[in-house]
């Protein structure tokens, strides 16, 4: 949902992720339709943050001349303007700290297995949204490699709970992918 505003050609600063539809009631009892954006709602649930991230990525793809459709959960299907090249995007969103995922998302990879699958890590921190566009094979290998390194440093065990599958992704691990939209291969040249 994009508050019925035209997105193509607009700057990112003017496109705010929409968290949901809202009805506002004025002092005189008049109701107004509207959208709840990150500036009108401060405390968000994990679900709302994830949805805002997906919508931010979709809006950015549309703004750049591609097409994007949310599918299930935190996934998008995106394509070029002619719908000739379609890709799948997994979106991870944070408002502070690190992105959260699972060690189950990691696996050893030696190179690109599929160039049509990507992760977009979205930082909806206090300033303008930042996007890190990462090939899925690279992200999966990075999760696996960093988890193995962690286990090696802790004698093969987690520091507190061996059953935990939690994995944090700090910005420093993905800095090279900041704003790398062109790797998606769906935008006009």
C-alpha positions in Angstrom: 0.0 0.0 0.0 1.5 3.3 -1.0 -1.2 5.9 0.1 -2.4 6.2 -3.5 0.5 8.6 -4.3 2.4 8.1 -7.6 5.8 6.7 -6.8 7.7 6.8 -10.1 10.1 9.7 -10.3 9.7 10.7 -6.6 12.6 11.0 -4.3 13.0 8.4 -1.6 12.6 11.0 1.1 9.0 11.6 0.0 8.1 7.9 -0.1 7.3 6.7 3.4 6.7 3.1 4.2 3.0 2.5 4.9 2.3 0.5 8.0 -1.5 0.2 7.4 -4.7 1.9 6.6 -6.1 4.2 9.3 -9.2 6.2 9.9 -8.7 9.5 11.6 -11.5 11.2 13.5 -11.4 15.0 13.7 -12.4 17.1 16.6 -15.8 17.7 15.0 -16.4 13.9 14.6 -15.6 13.9 10.8 -13.7 10.8 9.7 -10.8 10.9 7.4 -9.1 8.0 5.5 -5.4 7.9 5.6 -2.3 5.8 6.0 -0.2 5.1 9.0 3.4 5.8 8.1 6.6 5.7 10.1 6.2 9.4 11.1 2.6 9.0 12.3 3.2 5.8 14.4 6.4 5.5 16.5 6.2 2.1 18.3 5.8 -0.7 15.8 5.5 -4.5 16.3 7.9 -6.9 14.6 5.2 -7.6 12.0 4.7 -3.9 11.2 8.5 -3.4 10.9 8.8 -6.3 8.5 5.8 -5.1 6.4 7.2 -1.6 6.3 10.5 -3.0 5.0 8.8 -5.0 2.3 6.8 -1.9 1.3 9.9 0.3 1.3 11.7 -2.1 -1.1 8.7 -2.3 -3.4 8.4 1.5 -3.4 12.1 1.8 -4.2 11.9 -0.7 -7.1 8.9 1.1 -8.5 10.6 4.5 -8.2 13.6 3.1 -10.1 11.4 1.8 -13.0 10.9 -1.8 -12.1 7.8 -3.6 -10.8 7.4 -5.3 -7.4 4.7 -7.4 -5.9 4.7 -8.7 -2.3 4.2 -12.5 -2.3 4.2 -14.2 1.1 5.7 -13.1 4.4 8.8 -11.0 3.8 9.2 -11.9 0.1 8.7 -9.9 -3.1 8.6 -10.9 -6.7 10.2 -8.1 -8.9 10.6 -7.6 -12.6 11.7 -5.2 -15.2 9.2 -2.9 -16.8 8.4 -5.4 -19.6 8.1 -8.3 -17.1 10.8 -10.2 -19.1 13.2 -10.8 -16.2 11.7 -11.8 -12.8 13.6 -12.2 -9.5 12.7 -13.2 -6.0 13.7 -11.0 -3.1 13.7 -11.8 0.6 13.5 -8.7 2.8 15.0 -8.4 6.3 14.2 -5.2 8.2 15.6 -3.5 11.3 15.1 -0.2 13.0 18.2 -0.5 15.2 20.9 -2.9 16.1 21.4 -5.9 13.8 19.2 -7.8 11.3 17.9 -11.1 12.8 17.9 -14.4 11.1 18.6 -18.1 11.7 21.6 -20.3 11.2 19.2 -22.4 9.1 19.5 -19.7 6.5 23.2 -20.3 6.1 24.9 -22.9 3.9 28.4 -23.2 2.3 28.5 -21.8 -1.2 31.4 -21.4 -3.5 29.7 -19.1 -6.0 26.4 -18.0 -7.5 23.9 -20.8 -7.6 21.0 -18.7 -8.7 21.3 -15.1 -9.9 17.6 -14.5 -9.6 17.4 -14.7 -5.8 18.4 -11.8 -3.5 18.1 -10.5 0.0 17.5 -6.8 0.6 18.4 -5.8 4.1 16.5 -2.6 5.1 17.6 -0.3 7.9 14.6 1.9 8.9 16.7 3.7 11.5 16.2 7.3 12.6 17.3 8.8 9.3 16.5 7.9 5.6 16.0 4.2 4.9 19.1 2.4 3.8 19.1 -0.7 1.6 21.7 -3.4 1.2 21.1 -5.5 -1.9 22.8 -8.9 -1.5 22.8 -12.0 -3.8 21.1 -14.8 -1.9 24.1 -17.2 -2.4 26.5 -14.7 -0.9 24.2 -14.0 2.1 23.7 -17.7 2.8 27.5 -18.3 2.6 28.2 -15.3 4.9 25.8 -16.6 7.5 27.3 -20.1 7.4 30.9 -18.8 7.4 30.4 -16.4 10.3 28.5 -19.0 12.4 31.3 -21.5 11.9 33.8 -18.9 12.9 31.8 -18.2 16.0 31.7 -21.9 16.9 35.4 -22.2 16.3 36.1 -19.3 18.7 33.9 -21.0 21.4 35.1 -24.6 21.2 32.3 -25.7 18.9 29.5 -24.5 21.2 27.3 -21.4 21.6 28.3 -19.3 24.5 25.0 -19.8 26.3 22.6 -22.1 24.5 23.7 -24.8 22.0 20.0 -25.1 20.9 19.7 -21.5 19.7 19.4 -20.9 16.0 19.6 -17.2 16.2 22.0 -15.3 14.0 22.6 -11.6 13.9 23.9 -9.7 10.8 25.6 -6.4 11.6 25.9 -3.6 9.0 29.7 -4.0 8.8 29.3 -7.4 7.2 27.2 -6.1 4.4 28.5 -2.6 3.8 29.8 -3.5 0.4 26.2 -4.1 -0.8 24.8 -0.7 0.3 22.6 0.7 -2.5 23.7 -1.9 -5.0 20.3 -1.9 -6.8 21.8 -2.5 -10.3 22.7 -6.1 -9.4 19.0 -7.0 -9.5 19.2 -6.6 -13.3 15.6 -5.2 -13.6 16.1 -1.5 -14.1 16.3 0.5 -17.3 19.9 1.3 -18.3 
